[in-house]
């Protein structure tokens, strides 16, 4: 009977790592070890200790020894013991706060009160209840192998769900075996950087982070001019590029879809030159004033790599993206990836698969599309009223707009925005360092992140930071 009670105590106890010094009595050694664990902060105030019987079994000492050590530390005030609450580390008086001298008023810009940086979705709108429900369903239906090492391609449930969704919603032609799940578009570019050969053409305005990933892989990037119709893909033939990275659904950051003739031209170039098109489907799901633009990948799945993620449609915290690959690239990308996915967990993949299959993803995207359309409308209306001299582009889709500024005013406008407590970026930060086209001054203004209650104030501060007519 005593044996069963001891075993039950072991099961119900919590683990506590203590090293008892050799020499001297076991009670004294245990008392010193516990006292030092509390003094050093390793056992924080309020921490519940294991029952003395459980601790005695773990340490291989007599139960009375452990009980006596607890009693001694309770008497000294290191521990507390109450009926029904167990033995806990006592609350210790906090050290007095250091006296701080008043800091003189800052002479620099005010801390940012409003986040108007691009690429930041409305994280407060994450569909928590629907995601929890999808997680429960996914866990219930998950096969046992879902909790093993897994397939480097990603969970088959998610690849099947993505194949159906991307075909239906984005016009992508794909087989689940050609889809590789990865940690966002950035993760896909890291993998492709290990497979590609030769220079890569990139839009002269784009994410410097993506250019940096290709450069870090030893690939030279060649700037490709852009205008209101997207990248000038007809100029690819005059370059030595072996691949080109494009944002055809909504050129980032300047805005606008790639013109149909240029879409056809880039595919013809890839076929003639044996090149590869990397299609970053940036903002493909968030369009407002036009019909959806299908993926370039649908024109030639053997020459186009389609890249996407849920970073803006759901949350960047999920770290879930995908690459739809030509058949000849699959093995090379998997070899670069290794046997296991370092970021995208199986549970998140299963949940996303259920979320897509159940229609939850479509409903969420439609809801967010309406929300962002209203935000875009507020921004456009305020600018038309308070700053009609400022041109606005790129608002037909996406989560940001580009405000065109008079030549030579971008730096001063960015500084003025900082003084107004705004976090935003100038267009110059997205320009390729080797671009030859004339410099265009502008601000890249994201309108999705600020909470509703603060959005009007953020727009007012933005208008105050803009250069006068």
N, C-alpha and C positions, 0 to 999 in steps of 0.2 A: 504493500500500500504506500509506504514511504517512497519506494522507488518510483511509483507512478506519479506521485506529487512532484518529485524532483524533475522528472521528464516533462511534466506539464509546465513547470516553471521555465524550463529551458525553451520550450516552444513559445511561451507567451512573452519571454523577456526580449529586451532590445540588445543589440550588439554594442559593446563598449570596449575599446582597445586600451589596455593598461599594461605597462611593463613594470613588474615588481623587482626592485633592486635585490641583489643577492646579499646575504648576511643579515643578521638581526631577525627579529620576529616578523612573521607574515602579516600580522595585524598592523604593525608599525609601517611596514613597506607599503601595504595597501592604503593606509591613511595618507602617507606622503604622496603617493602617486595620484590619489584623488584630489588632494589639496593643490598639487602643482597643476593638474589639468584644469581646475577651476581658476586658479590664479593667472595662468597663461591665457585664459580665454578660450581654450579648446573646448571646454564645456561651458556653454553660455548660460546666463541666468534663465531659469525656467526649464532647463533641459531635464527631462525625466530620466532617471537612472533605472537600470534593470533591478528587479527584486533581488534581495541579497542572496536568496537561494540559487537563482539563476546565475548570478555573478560568481558565486562560490564554485558552481559546477564548471563554468567557463575557465576560471583561474586555477582549478584544482586545489582549492583550500577548503577548510571546514566552514560550515554554514555559520557557526557562532563567530568565527573570525570576521567574516564579512559583515554580520549583523553588528558586532561591536565597533567595527570601523565606521559604519554608517552612523551609529549612535554618537560616537565621539565627534564626528564632523557636524552633526546636528547641534550638539551642545556648543560647539565652537562658533556656530553661525554660518558655516560654509554650505550646509544643506538644510532643507526643511522636510518634515515628514508629517503628512496629514492623512487621516483615514479616508480611503476612497480616492486619494490623489496620488498616492505613492510617494517616493522619495525624489525630490527635485533639487536642482542647484538653486541656492537662495539668491534673491535679488541683492545686488551690491550697490552701494551709493555711487552714482556717477561722479567722476572727477570734475572739479570746477572747470567751467568753460574758460579758455584763455581770453584775456582781455584784448579786444581788437580795437585798434585805433581807427577813427573814421577815415574812409578812403576818399581822397579828393575827387570831385566830379570828373568823369572821363571826358577827354577832349576828342575822343574818336566817335565813330558812329554808334548809335543806340543798339542794344541787343535786338536781334530779330524778334518781332512780335507776330509776324505773319510769314508763313512759308509759301512763297510763290515760285518755288523751283519746279522745274519740269520733272516728269517721270514718277511723281509721287501720287499714288491713288488715294482715294478717301478710305483710309484704313478703318475709320469708325463704322463703315458700312459692310464690313466683312460679315457674311451670312452665318453667324455662329450657330444658331439653332439648326439650320439646314445642314451645316457641316457636321455637327454632332450627330444628327440623325443618320447622315451618310456614313459616318465612322462606325456607328453601331451596326448598321446593315453590313458594312464591309467586313467588320470583325466576325460577325456571325457566319457569313458565307465564306470566309477566307479558308482555303485549303491549308493543310499543315505545312506544305513546302513554302508558304508565304513567310514563315518565320525562320527560314534557313538563309544561307548566303545569297541566293537569288541569281537571276539571269542578268548579266551586264547590259543587256538591251533594255531592261526594265520589266516590270510586271506585265505578263501577257494580257491581263484584264485591262490595264490602262492603255496598252498599245492598241488593243481592239477598239476600245472606246474612242481613242483619239482618231483612229483611222476613219471611223464612222462620222465623227463630228467634223473633222477637217474636210472630209469629202463633201459633206452636206452644207457646211457653213462657209467654207473658204475655197471650194473648188479644187482642193488638193487631190491628186491621184496617188494613192499610196496603198501599200500592203503593210499589215502590222509587222511583218518581218523586216521591213525597211525603216522602221521607226526605232530610234534610240532615245530613251529617256535620259535626261541629264539635268544638271543644276542650273537651269535658266539658259538664256541665249549666250551669256558669257561663258558658261561651262561648255556649251557646244563649240564656241569659237576656240576655246583652249584645245579641245580635242582636234578640231579641223586644222588648227595651226601646226599640229604634228604630222598631218597627212599631206597638206598642200605643198606644192613646189612652185618656185618662181614668184615674181611680184604679184601683189593683189591690188587691183584698182578699188578705190573707195570714193564715196561721194565727198566732194571738197568740204561740205558741211556735214558733220556727223558726230557721233560720240567718240571723244578722244580715248575713252576707256577701251572701246572696241578696237580702235586702231592700235592702242598700246598692247593689247593681247596678241595681235598679229605680229607686231614688232618684236615682242618678247619671244615669239616662236622663231625668230630669225627671218621673217618675211618683210620685204620692203613694201610699203604702201604708196600707191600712185594716186594723186588727187584727180578726180573726174568732175568737171564743171557741172553745176546744177542751175536750173532756172525755174520759172513758175510751172513748167511741165515735168519737173523731175530731173534726173541725171541725163546728161547728154551721152547716151549709150552708143550713139553712132560714132563717137570718137574713140571707142575701145580699139578699133582696128589699127589705129596709129600708135598704140601703146605696146609694151612688151608684157602686159599682164597675162597671167595664166588663170586668174579668177577675178571676180568682181563681187564686192559686197554692196547690196542695195537695200533701200527701204521703199519698195515700190507702192505699197498701199497708201503711205502718207510720208513723204520724204521728211526725214528727221534732220534738223528741226524746222526747215523753212516751210514745209507744208505742201500739200498737193499730191495727187497720185501720179505715178509714172504714165506718161501719155501712151495710148495703145500702140502707136508706131514705134515708140522707143522700147516698149515691152517686146514687140516682135523683133526689133533690131538686136536686143541683147541675146535673145535665144539664137538668132542666126549667127551672131558672132561666136557664141559658145560652140555651136555645131561646126562652124568653119575652122575655128582655131583650136578645137579640142579643149576649150576652156570650161570653166565651171562658174555658175551663178550662185552666190550665197544670198538667199532671200530672207531678210529679217522682216517678218510680218508685223512691223511696228504700227500700232494703232489700227490694225485691220478690223478689229471688232467694234471700234468706236467711231462711227461715221454719223453725220447729222443731216447734211443738206444734199446728199447724193446717194445713189444706189451703191451697194457694196461692190468693191473692186475685187475680183477673184485673184487668186494667187498666180504669179508667173509660173510657178512650178507646174500648174496644170497644162502649160503649153509644151513642156518637155521634161518629164520626170527623170530622164537619164542625164540631164545637163544642169538641173537646178536642185540645190539643197534648200529645203524649206525649214526655217527656224522659228520657233515660237515659245511662249511661256505663259504662266498665269500671274506673272509679277504685277501687272497692272490690272488685269481683269479680276483677280482675287486678292493676292497679297504677295509681296516679295519675300515674306518670311517663309513661305512654303518651299522655296528653292526648287520649283518643278518647271522643267522645260522639255523641249523635244527637238530632235532633228530628223526630218524625213529625208532619207539619203538615196541617191542612185545606187543601184545594186552593187556596182563595182567599188563603192566606198565603205560599205558596211563592215567588212572584215578589218580594214585598216583603222577605222574609227574605234571599233571594239578593242583592237589590240592596243590603241593609244589609251583607251579608258582603263584597261585592266579588268580583272575578274569581278571587281565589286564596285558599286556606285558609292562614292565617298560622301555624298550629301543627300540625295533623294531617297528617303526611307520607304520601305515597302508599305507601311501603314498609310502614309500620305498618298502613295500611288493608288492603293486600293480605294481609299476614300474618294479621290478625284475621279476614278473610274466610275464609282457608283454615282457620284454627283453629276457626272455627264450623262450616264445612262438613264438616270431618273428624271432628267429634264431640269434639275436644279441649277446647273451651270447656265443653260440658256435663259432661264428666268432671271438669274442674277445679272447676267450681262445686259439684258433688256432693261432691267430696272436701273442699272448704273448708267446705261446710255442715256436714259431720260434725265437722270440727275445731272450728268455732265453737260447735256444739252442746255439745261436751265442755267447752269453756271456760265457756260459759254455765252448765252444770251445776256446775262447780267453784265459780263465783262464788255461785250460789244456795245450795249446800250449806254453804259457809263462813259466809255471812251468817246462814243459819238456825241454825247452831250457836253463832256468836260474837256475833251482833247480831240476835236474833230480834225485837227491838222496832222494827227499821227495815223499812219497807215497800219492796217492790221491784216495779216496773212496767216494761212494755215489753220483757219478755224472751221473748216468743213469736216474735220475729223480730229481725233486725238484728245489729249488732256492739256494742251498748251496752245498759246498763240505767239506769233512773232510780231512785235511792234517795231515798225520801220522808223528809224530816227534820222534827223538831218545829219549830213556828214560831219564827223568830228565830235559828236555829242554823246557817244555811247559810254565812254568812261565816266564823264560827269554825271550821266543819268544813273549809272550803277552806284556811284558814290552817294548821290542824292537819295536813291532808294534805301541804301543802308542807313542813312540819317533818319529816314522815315520809319525805320524798324522793319524793313522788308528784306527777305532773303530771296533773291532772284539772280539771274545770270545774264551776261551780255552775249550777243551772238558771236563775238570774236573768240570765245572759248571753245567753240565748236568747229572753227575753221582749221583745215589742214595746214600745217606750217609751210608746205610747198605749193599751196594753191596760187595760181597765177591770175585768177579773175579779180576784178576790182573789189576792194573791201566794201562791205555793206554794214552800216551801223544799225544795231537793233537790240531789243531786249527779248529774251525768251521767258515768257510769263506762263507758269503753270496755274491752273485755276481749280484743281481738284482737291488739294490737301486742306485748305483752311476750313474750319467748322462753319456752319451756316451763320451762326450768331456773329462771327467776326468777318465774314466775307465782304460786307459793305464797307467796313472800316479799312480793310486791306485794299479795296479798289480806290477808295478816297486817297489813301496814302500813295498809291501808285500814280494817280493823276497829279498829285503834288510834286512827284519826283520827275515828271516828264519835262523836257525842255519846252519853253514857250514857243508860240508861233513865230 
